Amino acid sequence: MKNKKGFTLAEVLITLGIIGVVAAMTMPVLIQNHRNSVVEARLKKFYSVMNQAVIMAENDYGDKKEWYEDLTGAEIDNDGNPIPGSSELEKWFNKYLMPYLIEVKTETLSNGTFMVYFPDGSALATASAGRGRDWYFYPLNPEKCMNRTQEKANGICRFVFNFKPVGDEYSWKYHIDRGFEPTKYRWDGSLENLYKGCSDKISDGILHSHCTALIQYNGWKIPKDYPFRISY
């Protein structure tokens, strides 16, 4: 009878060990690539959806420069709770933009800002209760991300946009007469300046505010030398 050849137990264990090592090395890369792809797709989609809403609002209300207002969020009572119905910015948003968006719900947050939840799990929120030109977009898990500091959230699990179509300030030249745009406050037009504003901040701007513009500059793709690891 012919001898039957097979793998020894040692050979099987060595093979499984090699497979395990390779998997341990490649899985984090695959997971990170997937996260990046989700963020890229949702950033691009959000940019399109919001600016389509602005265009449709213009069809009904005229030039955006006529109905845009930089309003404040909800007032806070003596117990530290937002007063229902007191947010002028939320009223403005509900009138001019909400009718053209497919959203799940709107929630007034404890700090006087408000958040709009979209069907795909992403969300939009005002960055501050004090003004309406700065906005945060959360590609996924907004509740988790919003509890982080700016340093650990901006450009990582949330991304900064501006809607400021009026004015004549040179610092806002990439926003005047435009819709919802990735923040380009004080941008000098150079790629180097975008990286600087993403890694840190530009003058008195929001920390990591230029990360969104950097991704847009790269065709809505996260650059290989992006300063941070995307999470959500």
SULURTA-V826853 format. One record per pair of residues at least 24 apart in sequence whose ideal C-beta (glycine too) atoms are under 10 Angstrom apart, sorted by the first residue. I is the first residue (numbers start at 1). J is the second residue. D is the distance in whole Angstrom. If there is no record, write none. Layout:
BEGIN
[[I J D] [I J D]]
END
This chain:
BEGIN
[[28 229 10] [32 222 10] [32 229 7] [32 230 7] [32 231 9] [33 222 10] [33 230 10] [34 230 10] [35 139 9] [35 140 9] [35 157 10] [35 222 9] [35 229 9] [35 230 5] [35 231 7] [35 232 7] [36 215 10] [36 221 8] [36 222 5] [36 226 8] [36 229 9] [36 230 5] [37 221 9] [37 222 9] [37 230 10] [38 120 10] [38 121 9] [38 122 10] [38 139 6] [38 140 7] [38 230 9] [38 232 8] [39 122 10] [39 137 10] [39 139 5] [39 140 8] [39 156 10] [39 157 9] [39 159 8] [39 215 8] [39 220 10] [39 222 7] [39 230 5] [39 231 9] [39 232 7] [40 139 9] [40 215 7] [40 218 9] [40 219 9] [40 220 6] [40 221 6] [40 222 6] [40 230 9] [41 120 9] [41 139 9] [41 220 8] [42 118 9] [42 120 7] [42 121 8] [42 122 5] [42 137 8] [42 138 9] [42 139 4] [42 140 7] [42 159 9] [42 220 10] [42 232 10] [43 122 9] [43 137 7] [43 139 7] [43 159 6] [43 161 9] [43 182 8] [43 212 7] [43 215 6] [43 216 8] [43 220 6] [43 221 10] [43 222 9] [44 215 9] [44 216 8] [44 219 9] [44 220 4] [44 221 9] [45 118 9] [45 120 8] [45 122 8] [45 139 9] [45 220 9] [46 118 8] [46 120 9] [46 122 6] [46 123 10] [46 124 7] [46 137 5] [46 138 10] [46 139 8] [46 159 9] [46 161 8] [46 180 8] [46 212 10] [47 137 9] [47 159 10] [47 161 8] [47 179 9] [47 180 7] [47 181 8] [47 182 8] [47 212 9] [47 216 7] [47 220 8] [48 180 10] [49 100 9] [49 101 7] [49 102 8] [49 118 8] [49 122 10] [49 124 10] [49 180 9] [50 97 8] [50 100 9] [50 101 8] [50 124 8] [50 135 9] [50 137 9] [50 161 8] [50 163 8] [50 179 7] [50 180 4] [50 181 10] [51 163 10] [51 178 8] [51 179 4] [51 180 6] [51 181 9] [52 100 7] [52 101 9] [52 179 9] [53 96 9] [53 97 5] [53 98 8] [53 99 8] [53 100 4] [53 101 6] [53 179 8] [53 180 8] [54 96 9] [54 97 7] [54 100 8] [54 163 8] [54 165 8] [54 178 9] [54 179 4] [54 180 7] [55 100 9] [55 179 8] [56 96 10] [56 97 9] [56 99 8] [56 100 4] [56 101 10] [57 95 9] [57 96 5] [57 97 6] [57 98 10] [57 99 8] [57 100 6] [57 179 10] [58 96 9] [58 179 9] [59 100 10] [60 96 9] [60 99 8] [60 100 9] [61 95 9] [61 96 6] [63 165 9] [63 166 10] [63 177 9] [64 96 9] [64 163 9] [64 165 5] [64 166 8] [64 177 8] [64 178 9] [64 179 7] [65 165 5] [65 166 5] [65 167 9] [65 176 9] [65 177 7] [66 165 10] [66 166 9] [67 92 8] [67 95 9] [67 96 6] [67 165 10] [68 92 9] [68 96 8] [68 132 9] [68 133 9] [68 163 7] [68 164 8] [68 165 5] [68 166 6] [68 167 10] [68 179 10] [69 96 9] [69 132 7] [69 133 10] [69 166 9] [70 130 10] [70 131 5] [70 132 5] [70 133 5] [70 134 10] [70 163 9] [70 164 7] [70 166 8] [70 167 9] [71 126 10] [71 130 10] [71 131 8] [71 132 5] [71 133 10] [72 112 8] [72 126 9] [72 128 9] [72 129 6] [72 130 6] [72 131 7] [72 132 7] [73 108 8] [73 109 9] [73 111 8] [73 112 4] [73 113 5] [73 114 7] [73 126 6] [73 128 7] [73 129 3] [73 130 7] [73 131 9] [73 132 8] [74 108 6] [74 109 8] [74 110 9] [74 111 9] [74 112 4] [74 113 8] [74 114 7] [74 129 7] [75 112 7] [75 129 9] [76 110 9] [76 111 8] [76 112 6] [76 129 8] [80 110 8] [80 111 10] [81 108 10] [81 110 7] [81 112 10] [82 108 5] [82 109 7] [82 110 6] [82 111 8] [82 112 5] [82 113 9] [82 114 9] [82 129 8] [83 108 9] [83 112 9] [84 108 7] [86 112 8] [87 112 7] [87 113 8] [87 114 6] [87 126 9] [87 129 8] [87 132 10] [88 132 8] [89 113 8] [89 114 7] [89 126 6] [89 128 10] [89 129 8] [89 130 10] [89 131 8] [89 132 4] [89 133 10] [90 114 5] [90 116 9] [90 126 8] [90 132 9] [92 132 7] [93 124 9] [93 126 8] [93 132 8] [93 163 10] [97 124 10] [97 163 9] [97 180 9] [107 142 10] [107 143 10] [109 146 8] [111 146 10] [113 146 9] [115 142 6] [115 143 9] [115 146 8] [116 142 10] [117 142 7] [117 143 10] [118 142 10] [121 232 9] [122 232 10] [123 158 9] [124 158 10] [124 161 8] [124 180 9] [125 158 8] [127 154 9] [127 158 9] [127 160 7] [127 161 9] [127 162 9] [127 183 10] [127 206 7] [127 209 9] [128 206 9] [131 164 10] [132 163 8] [132 164 9] [133 161 10] [133 162 6] [133 163 6] [133 164 4] [133 165 10] [133 166 10] [133 167 9] [133 172 9] [133 175 8] [133 183 10] [133 185 10] [134 160 7] [134 161 8] [134 162 6] [134 163 9] [134 164 9] [134 183 8] [134 185 9] [134 205 10] [134 206 7] [134 209 9] [135 159 9] [135 160 7] [135 161 5] [135 162 7] [135 163 7] [135 180 7] [135 183 9] [136 160 6] [136 161 8] [136 206 9] [136 212 10] [137 161 6] [137 180 9] [137 182 9] [137 212 8] [138 232 8] [139 230 9] [139 232 6] [140 231 10] [140 232 4] [141 231 9] [141 232 5] [142 232 9] [144 231 9] [144 232 7] [145 231 8] [145 232 6] [148 231 10] [149 207 9] [150 201 9] [150 206 7] [150 207 4] [150 208 7] [150 209 9] [151 207 6] [151 208 8] [151 228 10] [152 208 10] [152 228 9] [152 231 9] [153 207 9] [153 208 8] [153 231 10] [154 183 10] [154 198 9] [154 201 9] [154 206 7] [154 207 6] [154 208 4] [154 209 7] [154 210 10] [154 211 7] [154 212 9] [154 228 9] [155 197 10] [155 198 6] [155 199 9] [155 207 8] [155 208 4] [155 209 8] [155 210 8] [155 211 3] [155 212 8] [155 214 8] [155 215 9] [155 226 8] [155 227 7] [155 228 6] [155 230 9] [156 208 8] [156 211 8] [156 226 10] [156 227 9] [156 228 5] [156 229 7] [156 230 6] [156 231 6] [156 232 8] [157 228 10] [157 230 8] [157 231 5] [157 232 5] [158 208 9] [158 211 10] [158 212 9] [158 232 9] [159 183 9] [159 208 9] [159 209 9] [159 211 6] [159 212 4] [159 213 9] [159 215 8] [159 216 10] [160 185 9] [160 197 10] [160 205 9] [160 206 6] [160 207 9] [160 208 7] [160 209 4] [160 210 8] [160 211 7] [160 212 6] [160 213 9] [161 209 9] [161 212 6] [161 213 9] [162 205 10] [162 206 9] [162 209 9] [162 212 10] [162 213 10] [171 202 9] [171 203 8] [171 204 9] [171 205 9] [174 213 8] [181 212 9] [181 213 8] [181 216 8] [182 209 9] [182 210 8] [182 211 8] [182 212 4] [182 213 4] [182 214 8] [182 215 7] [182 216 5] [182 217 9] [182 220 10] [183 208 10] [183 209 4] [183 210 6] [183 211 9] [183 212 6] [183 213 6] [184 209 9] [184 210 7] [184 212 9] [184 213 5] [184 216 9] [184 217 10] [185 209 7] [185 210 8] [185 213 9] [186 210 9] [187 213 7] [187 217 10] [191 217 7] [191 218 9] [191 223 10] [194 218 9] [194 223 10] [195 223 9] [195 225 8] [195 226 9] [195 227 7] [196 227 10] [198 223 10] [198 226 8] [198 227 6] [198 228 8] [199 226 10] [199 227 5] [199 228 9] [200 227 9]]
END
